């Protein structure tokens, strides 16, 4: 199975975190559904051109969150996550991203009003399909 993960080698964000964040989003959004067999650690690391250790860490982190389950000799699968838990994962992912954006805004001395205006512009543009 091919998983649409985009790695930015110029990013300061660690490779495992880029992979983990994107894989989590694909599961939470339902792009990769419950019961889907994921590639083996070796296959996935070869596809992504990264270390086996990196993919192992991603799989272990997501398994610890309850999004994946591994069966010895069979492979790693997307777990069943109830609708309530799925909503919690969605909100948690959005909260983390917004907190990070606010930290960036504060670091460049962006005021709360400026940040809210920027946020509103982006929401309108994205939800109206203009970008």
Protein Blocks (a to p, Z undefined) as FASTA:
>chain_A
ZZdddddfkbmbdfklmmmmmmmmmmmnomagghiacddfklmmmmnopafklmmmmmmm
mmmnopaccdehkbccdddddfklmmmmmmmmmmmmmmmmmmmmmmnopafklmmmmmmm
mmmmmmnopZZ
